[in-house]
Amino acid sequence: MSISPTSILRGLLAAAAGAGLVVGAMQAPGDLRLDWPGTEKGPGSSSASARAAEATDLVCVGQELSGVAGVSSTDLPGTLAAAAAPEGTLGGLTLPTGAGSVTMRTLGGDRIGEVLGRRGLTASAAYTQQSPLEIQARGPLAPGAAGVQTYLAGGTLRGLGASPCGRPSADMWLVAGGGQAGRQERLVLANPGENPVTVDIELHGAAGPIESPTGRNVVVPPRGRTAVLLDGISSSEKSPVAHVSATGGVVRAVAADVWTDGTHAAGIDDAAPTAAPARTVTIPGAVAGTGGTLRIAVPGERDAVVQARALTAKGRAALASGVTRVKAGAVADVDLGSFPKDAVAIQLSADVPVVAGALVLDRPSAGGSGDLAWAAGAEAITTLAGMPLTAPAGAPSGLERTLVLAGGQGDSTMSVTTTAGGKETTRTVAVPADTAQQVDLGEADAVWVRPTSGRASAAVVTRGAAEGQPLITVVPLAESPVMAAATTLVPVEQ
């Protein structure tokens, strides 16, 4: 299978088709960088048509373990949180005028919790509806909005989970799941649009793409969602990676991975979409546990040779299986049993584009219940990325949150701003090339990261314990929409 530009543009074309318009001028991702205050300019930089966003909509999928036809649902209420970045993180951007707001709601239109009316604050509210969720930021609060859904599961589904609210897309890759007994993965698709969207789910495994009609032509209703068991596409695949392609609109996708090991809960977590296929992939938040797996998929038609290294504060550290060969269209798992204790990220270099994620297992040495977390390959931050840090209802006290900043081939410097009850604290963090740095987030209720030089990717790792058993989840930081899209549209002959 090859990656076609059509899949990249599918969402934009579908959204414009109803109005008789298509994109008439567009550059490929990475060819255009906004003239963002405080960052380095690259070739092709332009700010001639850049303006601040006046409306930002971010989508979360809602309760993960409900909605599969013919399968009993599990009530998994959680907490939705939203925040608007402090104005100082926006680099002097001229904001829209008028009153602004950040509203949490279901895609059905029901408001959840309070409405934020100013920057630097975080709002959160419990949700129980089996509906996808939405964060709407308007006016001067639209640039730099962020959201996240979190939950704490108990009993046989015990574990801490979280996934970021994000912009929907027509093309996504998700890395999660396994073939062990008691393992179940649900792919949840949310459609924020007013028309149905058709989705194809192509599952890749150790032997390559898996032929199955189950994932084809999956319809996601307008302002609604659809959940699919990956086991329904292949019940025997031990290394699944899902490719989601949408037609007729865009969707938000999350993979929920639930594992029950005999009589013990082995964990639960959400896997967010990974960074787009690339020859260099960074996985921030891939931390040491009691075990783990690096999973690599090759989307294209050429075999890949992939070199993987752990990143520590001092630099690269070799992995036992440093070089892995992966066949075209296939998936390979690399055991992380010897992962360095001080490593907090993984860096991959490949000769063809790949996608990747890392599974972290955290189990007590004396037996009992454990937890798992999926760390996804994350894009480097070029403007601003952020995340609310509110804990879900019922979470134990003493949760420890750590920001991981993973650098690339060049040195970078990142400005990290945290808020706590409306009070802001900003620090500058140097991220030397090929290192990963940690920042203790303490009692902060939100974190915001922007580059002052170079680039780095980021994730928040949350760890804790309940009744003596470990909890862990990892959330990648994605760019918070700051600038309005500037595209040229031309009429299409009907």
CORNOR-V654047 format. One record per residue. N is the residue number from 1. RES is the residue in one small letter. PHI is phi as a letter, one per 20 degrees, with the letter a starting at -180 (* if undefined). PSI is psi in radians with two decimals (999 if undefined). Layout:
n = {N | N}
res = {RES | RES}
phi = {PHI | PHI}
psi = {PSI | PSI}
This chain:
n = {1 | 2 | 3 | 4 | 5 | 6 | 7 | 8 | 9 | 10 | 11 | 12 | 13 | 14 | 15 | 16 | 17 | 18 | 19 | 20 | 21 | 22 | 23 | 24 | 25 | 26 | 27 | 28 | 29 | 30 | 31 | 32 | 33 | 34 | 35 | 36 | 37 | 38 | 39 | 40 | 41 | 42 | 43 | 44 | 45 | 46 | 47 | 48 | 49 | 50 | 51 | 52 | 53 | 54 | 55 | 56 | 57 | 58 | 59 | 60 | 61 | 62 | 63 | 64 | 65 | 66 | 67 | 68 | 69 | 70 | 71 | 72 | 73 | 74 | 75 | 76 | 77 | 78 | 79 | 80 | 81 | 82 | 83 | 84 | 85 | 86 | 87 | 88 | 89 | 90 | 91 | 92 | 93 | 94 | 95 | 96 | 97 | 98 | 99 | 100 | 101 | 102 | 103 | 104 | 105 | 106 | 107 | 108 | 109 | 110 | 111 | 112 | 113 | 114 | 115 | 116 | 117 | 118 | 119 | 120 | 121 | 122 | 123 | 124 | 125 | 126 | 127 | 128 | 129 | 130 | 131 | 132 | 133 | 134 | 135 | 136 | 137 | 138 | 139 | 140 | 141 | 142 | 143 | 144 | 145 | 146 | 147 | 148 | 149 | 150 | 151 | 152 | 153 | 154 | 155 | 156 | 157 | 158 | 159 | 160 | 161 | 162 | 163 | 164 | 165 | 166 | 167 | 168 | 169 | 170 | 171 | 172 | 173 | 174 | 175 | 176 | 177 | 178 | 179 | 180 | 181 | 182 | 183 | 184 | 185 | 186 | 187 | 188 | 189 | 190 | 191 | 192 | 193 | 194 | 195 | 196 | 197 | 198 | 199 | 200 | 201 | 202 | 203 | 204 | 205 | 206 | 207 | 208 | 209 | 210 | 211 | 212 | 213 | 214 | 215 | 216 | 217 | 218 | 219 | 220 | 221 | 222 | 223 | 224 | 225 | 226 | 227 | 228 | 229 | 230 | 231 | 232 | 233 | 234 | 235 | 236 | 237 | 238 | 239 | 240 | 241 | 242 | 243 | 244 | 245 | 246 | 247 | 248 | 249 | 250 | 251 | 252 | 253 | 254 | 255 | 256 | 257 | 258 | 259 | 260 | 261 | 262 | 263 | 264 | 265 | 266 | 267 | 268 | 269 | 270 | 271 | 272 | 273 | 274 | 275 | 276 | 277 | 278 | 279 | 280 | 281 | 282 | 283 | 284 | 285 | 286 | 287 | 288 | 289 | 290 | 291 | 292 | 293 | 294 | 295 | 296 | 297 | 298 | 299 | 300 | 301 | 302 | 303 | 304 | 305 | 306 | 307 | 308 | 309 | 310 | 311 | 312 | 313 | 314 | 315 | 316 | 317 | 318 | 319 | 320 | 321 | 322 | 323 | 324 | 325 | 326 | 327 | 328 | 329 | 330 | 331 | 332 | 333 | 334 | 335 | 336 | 337 | 338 | 339 | 340 | 341 | 342 | 343 | 344 | 345 | 346 | 347 | 348 | 349 | 350 | 351 | 352 | 353 | 354 | 355 | 356 | 357 | 358 | 359 | 360 | 361 | 362 | 363 | 364 | 365 | 366 | 367 | 368 | 369 | 370 | 371 | 372 | 373 | 374 | 375 | 376 | 377 | 378 | 379 | 380 | 381 | 382 | 383 | 384 | 385 | 386 | 387 | 388 | 389 | 390 | 391 | 392 | 393 | 394 | 395 | 396 | 397 | 398 | 399 | 400 | 401 | 402 | 403 | 404 | 405 | 406 | 407 | 408 | 409 | 410 | 411 | 412 | 413 | 414 | 415 | 416 | 417 | 418 | 419 | 420 | 421 | 422 | 423 | 424 | 425 | 426 | 427 | 428 | 429 | 430 | 431 | 432 | 433 | 434 | 435 | 436 | 437 | 438 | 439 | 440 | 441 | 442 | 443 | 444 | 445 | 446 | 447 | 448 | 449 | 450 | 451 | 452 | 453 | 454 | 455 | 456 | 457 | 458 | 459 | 460 | 461 | 462 | 463 | 464 | 465 | 466 | 467 | 468 | 469 | 470 | 471 | 472 | 473 | 474 | 475 | 476 | 477 | 478 | 479 | 480 | 481 | 482 | 483 | 484 | 485 | 486 | 487 | 488 | 489 | 490 | 491 | 492 | 493 | 494}
res = {m | s | i | s | p | t | s | i | l | r | g | l | l | a | a | a | a | g | a | g | l | v | v | g | a | m | q | a | p | g | d | l | r | l | d | w | p | g | t | e | k | g | p | g | s | s | s | a | s | a | r | a | a | e | a | t | d | l | v | c | v | g | q | e | l | s | g | v | a | g | v | s | s | t | d | l | p | g | t | l | a | a | a | a | a | p | e | g | t | l | g | g | l | t | l | p | t | g | a | g | s | v | t | m | r | t | l | g | g | d | r | i | g | e | v | l | g | r | r | g | l | t | a | s | a | a | y | t | q | q | s | p | l | e | i | q | a | r | g | p | l | a | p | g | a | a | g | v | q | t | y | l | a | g | g | t | l | r | g | l | g | a | s | p | c | g | r | p | s | a | d | m | w | l | v | a | g | g | g | q | a | g | r | q | e | r | l | v | l | a | n | p | g | e | n | p | v | t | v | d | i | e | l | h | g | a | a | g | p | i | e | s | p | t | g | r | n | v | v | v | p | p | r | g | r | t | a | v | l | l | d | g | i | s | s | s | e | k | s | p | v | a | h | v | s | a | t | g | g | v | v | r | a | v | a | a | d | v | w | t | d | g | t | h | a | a | g | i | d | d | a | a | p | t | a | a | p | a | r | t | v | t | i | p | g | a | v | a | g | t | g | g | t | l | r | i | a | v | p | g | e | r | d | a | v | v | q | a | r | a | l | t | a | k | g | r | a | a | l | a | s | g | v | t | r | v | k | a | g | a | v | a | d | v | d | l | g | s | f | p | k | d | a | v | a | i | q | l | s | a | d | v | p | v | v | a | g | a | l | v | l | d | r | p | s | a | g | g | s | g | d | l | a | w | a | a | g | a | e | a | i | t | t | l | a | g | m | p | l | t | a | p | a | g | a | p | s | g | l | e | r | t | l | v | l | a | g | g | q | g | d | s | t | m | s | v | t | t | t | a | g | g | k | e | t | t | r | t | v | a | v | p | a | d | t | a | q | q | v | d | l | g | e | a | d | a | v | w | v | r | p | t | s | g | r | a | s | a | a | v | v | t | r | g | a | a | e | g | q | p | l | i | t | v | v | p | l | a | e | s | p | v | m | a | a | a | t | t | l | v | p | v | e | q}
phi = {* | d | e | e | g | g | f | f | e | g | f | f | f | f | f | e | f | f | e | m | c | c | f | e | b | b | d | f | g | n | e | c | c | f | f | e | g | n | d | f | e | d | g | n | f | b | c | g | d | f | b | f | f | d | b | c | c | d | d | d | e | n | g | f | d | b | o | e | f | n | c | f | e | d | f | c | f | b | c | d | c | c | b | d | f | g | f | f | e | e | m | n | f | f | e | g | e | n | f | d | b | c | d | e | b | e | f | f | o | e | f | c | m | e | e | f | d | b | f | n | d | c | d | b | b | f | c | c | f | e | b | f | d | b | d | d | d | c | m | f | e | f | f | n | e | b | b | b | d | c | b | c | e | c | m | f | d | f | q | d | c | a | b | f | f | b | f | f | b | e | b | b | c | c | d | a | n | a | d | f | g | n | e | b | c | d | e | d | d | d | d | e | e | e | c | f | c | d | c | d | d | d | e | d | c | f | e | p | f | d | f | a | f | f | e | e | l | e | e | d | f | f | l | b | b | c | d | c | e | f | f | f | e | b | e | d | f | e | c | f | c | d | d | d | c | d | c | n | q | c | c | d | c | b | d | e | d | d | c | d | d | m | e | d | f | e | p | b | a | e | d | e | g | e | f | f | g | b | f | d | c | d | d | f | n | f | d | f | c | e | r | r | b | e | d | c | c | d | f | e | d | d | f | d | d | d | d | d | c | e | d | d | f | e | q | f | c | f | d | g | d | f | c | c | d | c | f | g | m | d | c | c | d | d | f | d | f | d | f | g | f | e | e | c | a | c | d | d | c | c | e | c | f | c | c | b | b | c | e | d | d | c | c | f | f | e | n | o | e | c | b | c | b | d | d | e | g | c | f | f | e | d | c | b | c | b | a | f | c | f | e | f | g | n | f | f | f | n | f | d | d | c | e | d | d | d | e | d | f | d | f | b | c | d | e | d | d | d | c | b | m | n | e | d | c | c | c | d | d | e | c | g | g | l | c | c | d | d | c | f | e | l | e | f | d | a | c | c | c | b | e | d | b | m | b | b | d | b | b | d | d | d | c | a | b | c | l | m | d | f | c | b | b | c | c | f | e | d | g | e | g | c | d | f | f | d | c | e | d | c | f | d | f | e}
psi = {2.36 | 2.76 | 2.03 | 2.49 | -0.42 | -0.71 | -0.55 | -0.68 | -0.09 | -0.78 | -0.75 | -0.74 | -0.72 | -0.72 | -0.57 | -0.38 | -0.68 | -0.45 | 0.08 | 0.51 | 2.65 | 2.91 | 2.17 | -0.36 | 2.14 | 2.54 | 2.69 | 2.69 | 2.32 | -0.26 | -0.35 | 2.25 | 2.34 | 2.62 | 1.32 | 2.23 | 2.27 | 0.04 | 2.82 | 2.55 | 2.47 | 3.08 | 2.37 | 0.12 | 2.48 | 2.44 | 0.24 | -0.66 | 0.22 | 2.36 | 2.79 | 2.52 | 2.47 | -0.20 | 2.25 | 2.23 | 2.12 | 2.43 | 2.36 | 2.65 | -0.24 | -2.78 | 2.16 | -0.51 | 0.69 | 2.76 | 0.00 | 2.14 | 2.27 | 0.03 | 2.32 | 2.46 | 2.64 | 2.18 | 2.03 | 1.22 | 2.65 | -2.89 | 2.26 | 2.33 | 2.55 | 2.65 | 2.70 | 2.25 | 2.49 | 2.56 | -0.54 | -0.32 | -0.12 | 0.08 | 0.59 | 0.25 | 2.39 | 2.04 | 2.71 | 2.70 | 2.96 | -3.06 | 2.50 | 2.85 | 2.66 | 2.05 | 2.32 | 2.35 | 2.90 | 2.80 | -0.25 | -0.16 | -0.01 | 2.20 | 2.51 | 2.14 | -2.92 | 2.81 | 2.23 | 2.37 | -0.01 | 2.90 | 2.84 | 0.11 | 2.80 | 2.35 | 2.56 | 2.70 | 2.57 | 2.54 | 2.48 | -0.19 | 2.47 | 1.17 | 2.60 | 2.77 | 2.81 | 2.49 | 2.09 | 2.06 | 2.29 | 2.69 | -2.44 | -0.17 | 0.01 | -0.77 | 2.25 | 0.60 | 2.62 | 2.73 | 2.83 | 2.57 | 2.40 | 2.76 | 2.75 | 1.99 | 2.63 | 3.11 | -2.42 | -0.18 | 0.51 | 2.43 | 2.89 | 2.29 | 2.74 | 2.66 | 2.53 | 2.54 | 2.39 | 3.08 | 2.40 | 2.86 | 2.85 | -0.04 | 2.01 | 2.64 | 2.38 | 2.29 | 2.00 | 2.78 | 3.11 | 3.00 | 0.18 | 2.70 | 2.38 | 0.10 | 2.36 | 2.33 | 2.31 | 2.25 | 2.09 | 2.21 | 2.22 | 2.34 | 1.91 | -0.07 | 3.05 | -0.02 | 2.70 | 2.61 | 2.38 | 2.28 | 2.37 | 2.27 | 1.90 | 2.09 | 2.27 | 2.52 | -2.93 | -0.51 | -0.04 | -2.90 | 2.47 | 2.10 | 2.08 | 2.35 | -0.20 | -0.65 | 0.07 | 2.50 | 0.80 | 2.14 | 2.24 | 2.06 | 2.77 | 2.40 | 0.58 | -2.82 | 2.87 | 2.40 | 2.44 | 2.36 | 2.16 | -0.43 | -0.46 | -0.39 | -0.75 | 2.04 | -0.14 | -0.11 | 2.21 | -0.22 | 1.08 | 2.47 | 2.23 | 2.32 | 2.11 | 2.14 | 2.20 | 2.52 | 2.37 | 0.12 | -2.81 | 2.76 | 2.87 | 2.37 | 2.49 | 2.45 | 2.13 | 2.14 | 2.05 | 2.33 | 2.11 | 2.03 | 1.64 | -2.13 | -0.02 | 2.48 | 2.19 | -0.03 | 2.90 | 2.50 | 2.81 | 2.50 | 2.09 | 2.83 | 2.50 | 2.99 | 2.69 | 2.70 | 2.33 | 2.84 | -0.38 | 2.16 | 2.32 | 2.32 | 1.57 | 2.58 | 0.09 | 1.61 | 2.89 | 2.38 | -2.52 | 0.13 | 2.99 | 3.03 | 2.36 | 2.23 | 2.24 | 2.32 | 2.51 | 1.86 | -0.47 | -2.89 | 0.13 | 2.48 | 2.71 | 2.53 | 2.04 | 2.23 | 2.21 | 2.37 | 2.57 | 2.59 | 2.28 | 3.12 | -0.38 | -0.24 | -2.82 | 2.62 | 2.36 | 2.55 | 2.72 | -0.71 | 1.39 | -0.61 | 2.26 | 2.35 | 2.25 | 2.26 | 2.68 | 2.30 | -0.03 | 3.11 | 2.47 | 2.41 | 2.35 | 2.13 | 2.33 | 0.51 | -0.49 | 0.44 | 2.31 | 2.42 | -0.47 | 0.13 | 2.49 | 0.20 | 2.86 | 2.43 | 2.24 | 2.42 | 2.20 | 2.79 | -0.15 | 2.81 | 2.42 | 2.90 | 2.72 | 2.75 | 2.91 | 2.33 | 2.25 | 2.18 | 2.39 | 1.81 | 2.51 | 2.50 | -0.45 | 0.21 | 3.05 | -2.87 | 2.55 | -2.89 | 2.90 | 2.78 | 2.51 | 2.15 | 2.21 | 2.63 | 2.33 | 2.50 | 2.62 | 2.51 | 2.19 | -0.41 | -1.43 | 2.41 | 2.54 | 3.02 | 2.30 | 2.68 | 0.43 | 2.39 | 2.65 | 2.83 | 2.40 | -0.01 | 2.49 | 2.73 | 2.76 | 0.27 | 2.35 | 2.17 | 2.32 | 2.28 | 2.25 | 2.18 | 2.02 | 2.13 | 3.03 | -2.48 | -0.30 | 2.80 | 2.62 | 2.80 | 2.22 | 2.39 | 2.12 | 2.08 | 2.24 | 2.63 | 2.58 | 1.85 | 0.54 | -0.15 | 2.31 | 2.50 | 2.23 | 2.38 | 2.72 | 2.25 | 2.09 | 2.31 | 1.59 | 2.75 | 2.43 | 0.62 | 2.93 | 2.19 | 2.63 | 2.50 | 2.09 | 2.16 | -0.07 | -2.20 | 0.33 | 2.60 | -0.03 | 2.70 | 2.49 | 2.37 | 2.28 | 2.56 | 2.45 | -0.37 | 2.51 | -2.84 | 2.68 | 2.73 | 2.84 | 2.72 | 2.73 | 2.19 | 2.18 | 2.20 | 2.66 | -2.84 | 2.56 | 2.17 | 0.66 | 0.03 | 2.48 | 2.67 | 2.50 | 2.50 | 2.65 | 2.27 | 2.10 | 2.55 | 2.08 | 2.77 | 2.31 | 2.27 | 2.23 | -0.81 | 2.57 | 2.53 | 2.38 | 1.79 | 2.63 | 2.25 | 2.44 | 2.62 | 2.65 | 2.39 | 2.24 | 999}
